[in-house]
């Protein structure tokens, strides 16, 4: 069965769930990870979201991450390698049903532009109510239309994300 794209109302437990993910990653990687951030919709107070904790981490050396794959498996994560994004290491932790995701871990090396973009997007949605409402509306609509199609769900969000990113970059330009 395909993964379900279910968007639920904001859950105030999400920050604590992120802290558990962060502690697990610190336990596995130790000082290799120099920064660990909660990002994605569950990191935005009040935002409806798929109940998946997204974690963005920066490794001192991205090449060193692969040596921890077995430890990540023991900690309950499935390594996915770059998973279509060069320079990234991606891990998934599944819910008890074995099909739906509970957490996504994205690890990049220092200075990776994708990390900065994701955090800028998160921060802009936290401070700009209009962008928040626009994005939430698109997410809810996409979940209704593409509940059983992760690819179509993501595609439905893309235009909105690009538009909001342009606004965020303009707003935060030096």
C-alpha positions as CSV (number, residue, x, y, z in Angstrom):
1,X,0.0,0.0,0.0
2,X,1.4,3.5,-0.8
3,X,2.3,5.9,1.9
4,X,-0.6,8.1,3.1
5,X,-0.3,11.8,2.7
6,X,-2.5,12.7,5.8
7,X,-2.3,16.3,7.0
8,X,-3.5,16.8,10.6
9,X,-3.9,19.9,12.8
10,X,-0.8,21.1,14.6
11,X,0.2,18.9,17.6
12,X,1.9,20.7,20.5
13,X,3.8,17.4,21.1
14,X,5.8,17.8,17.9
15,X,8.6,19.9,19.4
16,X,9.1,17.2,22.1
17,X,9.1,14.5,19.5
18,X,11.8,16.5,17.7
19,X,13.9,16.6,20.9
20,X,13.7,12.8,21.1
21,X,14.9,12.5,17.5
22,X,17.7,15.0,18.2
23,X,18.8,13.0,21.3
24,X,18.8,9.8,19.3
25,X,21.0,11.3,16.6
26,X,23.4,12.8,19.2
27,X,23.6,9.4,20.7
28,X,24.5,7.8,17.4
29,X,26.7,10.4,15.7
30,X,28.2,12.3,18.7
31,X,30.3,15.2,17.7
32,X,30.1,14.4,14.0
33,X,26.9,16.4,13.8
34,X,27.6,20.1,14.5
35,X,24.0,21.3,14.2
36,X,20.6,19.7,14.4
37,X,17.4,21.6,13.6
38,X,13.7,20.9,13.5
39,X,12.3,22.0,10.1
40,X,9.4,21.3,7.9
41,X,5.8,21.9,8.8
42,X,5.9,20.2,12.2
43,X,8.4,22.9,13.2
44,X,6.0,25.7,12.5
45,X,3.7,26.5,15.5
46,X,0.1,26.2,14.5
47,X,0.7,24.7,11.0
48,X,-1.3,21.7,9.9
49,X,1.2,19.0,8.7
50,X,1.8,15.4,7.9
51,X,2.8,14.0,11.3
52,X,6.4,13.4,10.4
53,X,9.2,15.0,12.3
54,X,11.7,16.5,9.8
55,X,15.3,16.8,11.1
56,X,18.0,18.8,9.4
57,X,21.5,18.1,10.6
58,X,24.9,19.4,9.5
59,X,27.8,16.9,9.7
60,X,31.4,18.2,10.1
61,X,32.2,15.8,7.3
62,X,29.4,14.4,5.1
63,X,31.7,11.5,4.1
64,X,31.8,10.3,7.7
65,X,28.0,9.8,7.9
66,X,28.0,6.5,6.0
67,X,30.1,4.8,8.7
68,X,27.1,5.1,11.0
69,X,24.5,3.3,8.9
70,X,24.5,0.2,11.1
71,X,24.2,2.3,14.2
72,X,21.3,4.1,12.7
73,X,19.6,0.8,11.8
74,X,20.0,-0.3,15.4
75,X,18.4,3.1,16.5
76,X,15.4,2.4,14.3
77,X,16.2,4.3,11.1
78,X,16.5,3.1,7.5
79,X,19.4,4.6,5.6
80,X,18.5,5.8,2.1
81,X,21.9,7.2,1.0
82,X,21.6,10.4,-1.0
83,X,18.1,9.5,-2.1
84,X,18.2,11.7,-5.2
85,X,20.0,14.7,-3.6
86,X,23.8,14.7,-4.1
87,X,25.7,15.5,-1.0
88,X,22.9,14.5,1.4
89,X,22.4,11.5,3.6
90,X,18.8,10.6,4.2
91,X,17.2,8.4,6.9
92,X,13.6,7.4,7.6
93,X,12.1,6.1,10.8
94,X,8.8,4.3,10.2
95,X,5.7,4.2,12.4
96,X,4.6,1.0,14.0
97,X,2.5,0.2,10.8
98,X,5.8,-0.2,8.9
99,X,4.5,1.9,6.0
100,X,4.1,5.5,7.1
101,X,7.0,7.6,8.2
102,X,7.5,9.0,11.7
103,X,10.7,10.9,11.1
104,X,12.9,12.1,8.2
105,X,16.6,12.9,8.9
106,X,18.4,14.9,6.3
107,X,22.2,15.3,6.9
108,X,24.3,17.7,4.8
109,X,27.8,18.9,5.0
110,X,28.8,22.4,6.1
111,X,27.7,25.3,3.9
112,X,25.1,23.3,2.0
113,X,22.7,25.8,0.4
114,X,19.8,23.4,0.8
115,X,20.1,23.5,4.6
116,X,20.0,27.3,4.5
117,X,17.0,27.3,2.2
118,X,15.0,24.9,4.4
119,X,15.6,26.9,7.5
120,X,14.8,30.2,5.8
121,X,11.5,28.7,4.6
122,X,10.7,27.5,8.1
123,X,11.6,30.9,9.7
124,X,9.7,32.9,7.1
125,X,6.5,30.8,7.6
126,X,6.8,31.4,11.4
127,X,6.9,35.2,10.9
128,X,4.7,35.8,7.9
129,X,1.0,35.0,8.5
130,X,0.0,35.4,4.8
131,X,2.6,32.9,3.6
132,X,1.7,30.6,6.5
133,X,-2.0,30.6,5.5
134,X,-1.2,30.2,1.8
135,X,1.1,27.2,2.4
136,X,-1.2,25.5,4.8
137,X,-4.1,25.8,2.4
138,X,-2.1,24.2,-0.4
139,X,-1.0,21.4,1.9
140,X,-4.6,20.7,3.0
141,X,-5.8,20.7,-0.6
142,X,-2.9,18.5,-1.8
143,X,-3.6,16.0,1.0
144,X,-7.3,15.8,0.0
145,X,-6.5,15.3,-3.7
146,X,-3.5,13.1,-3.5
147,X,-3.8,11.2,-0.2
148,X,-2.3,8.1,-1.6
149,X,0.2,9.6,-3.9
150,X,3.4,11.1,-2.3
151,X,4.8,12.2,-5.6
152,X,1.6,14.1,-6.7
153,X,1.3,15.6,-3.2
154,X,4.8,17.0,-3.4
155,X,4.3,18.2,-6.9
156,X,1.1,20.0,-5.9
157,X,3.1,21.9,-3.2
158,X,6.1,22.9,-5.4
159,X,4.7,26.1,-7.0
160,X,3.6,27.5,-3.7
161,X,7.0,26.6,-2.1
162,X,8.9,28.3,-4.8
163,X,6.7,31.4,-4.5
164,X,7.2,31.6,-0.8
165,X,10.9,31.0,-1.0
166,X,11.2,33.9,-3.4
167,X,9.4,36.1,-0.9
168,X,11.5,34.8,1.9
169,X,14.8,35.5,0.1
170,X,13.6,39.0,-0.8
171,X,12.5,39.7,2.8
172,X,15.8,38.5,4.2
173,X,18.1,39.9,1.6
174,X,20.9,42.0,3.0
